[in-house]
Amino acid sequence: AFDCMEELKMDKEALKACAQGQRGTDLSIQIGDRAMRPELNRSYVPWVTANGQHLEIGDKHELVEPLCALMEDPKPMLCPGGGQ
């Protein structure tokens, strides 16, 4: 994330102030409230959503393979067959 901020010439101090201030706290609470909506019927954590759909990650909570399966080529090196 830091490299992206540098590349995009973002105001790091403003982002830090937001993240560590009341605005960041309020946003985190809003996200938490939204994630706990009863109609989502979530029964465990982590509950991963990608492209608007629940992503099954298995008992080991392995994220790389399921996320890589959603990506189009060229995939990152971390993905099987990626970095080519």
C-alpha positions in Angstrom: 0.0 0.0 0.0 2.9 2.4 0.8 4.4 2.0 -2.7 1.0 2.7 -4.2 0.6 5.9 -2.1 4.1 7.0 -3.3 3.4 6.2 -6.9 0.0 8.0 -6.8 1.5 10.9 -4.9 -1.2 10.6 -2.2 -1.0 12.7 0.9 0.2 10.1 3.4 -0.3 12.3 6.4 -4.0 13.0 5.4 -4.5 9.2 5.0 -2.9 8.5 8.3 -5.0 11.1 10.1 -8.2 9.7 8.5 -7.3 6.1 9.4 -6.3 6.9 12.9 -8.9 9.5 13.6 -12.6 9.5 14.2 -13.4 9.2 10.4 -11.4 6.0 10.2 -13.1 4.6 13.3 -16.6 5.6 12.0 -15.9 3.9 8.6 -14.6 0.7 10.4 -17.8 0.6 12.5 -20.0 1.1 9.4 -18.2 -1.8 7.6 -18.6 -4.0 10.6 -22.3 -3.2 10.9 -22.8 -3.9 7.2 -20.9 -7.2 7.5 -23.1 -8.4 10.4 -26.5 -8.0 8.7 -28.7 -11.0 9.5 -29.8 -11.4 5.9 -26.3 -12.4 5.0 -26.6 -15.5 7.1 -22.9 -15.7 7.9 -22.0 -18.5 10.4 -18.2 -18.2 10.7 -15.2 -16.1 10.1 -13.4 -15.4 8.0 -16.2 -14.8 5.5 -14.7 -13.8 2.2 -16.7 -12.2 -0.5 -15.3 -11.7 -4.1 -17.2 -10.3 -7.0 -20.3 -10.1 -4.8 -20.3 -13.8 -4.0 -19.2 -15.8 -0.9 -15.8 -17.4 -1.6 -15.3 -20.9 -0.1 -11.8 -21.0 1.3 -11.8 -24.3 3.1 -10.8 -25.2 6.7 -7.2 -24.0 6.2 -8.5 -20.5 5.2 -6.3 -20.5 2.1 -7.0 -17.4 0.1 -4.4 -17.5 -2.7 -5.8 -20.3 -4.8 -9.4 -19.3 -4.7 -8.5 -15.7 -5.5 -6.2 -16.6 -8.3 -9.0 -18.7 -9.8 -11.0 -15.5 -10.2 -8.2 -13.6 -11.9 -7.5 -13.3 -15.6 -4.1 -13.6 -17.1 -1.5 -12.3 -16.6 -1.7 -13.5 -12.9 0.7 -12.5 -10.2 3.7 -14.8 -9.5 2.1 -16.0 -6.3 -0.7 -17.7 -8.4 -0.1 -21.1 -9.9 1.1 -20.5 -13.4 1.4 -16.8 -12.7 4.2 -14.4 -13.6 4.6 -15.7 -17.1 
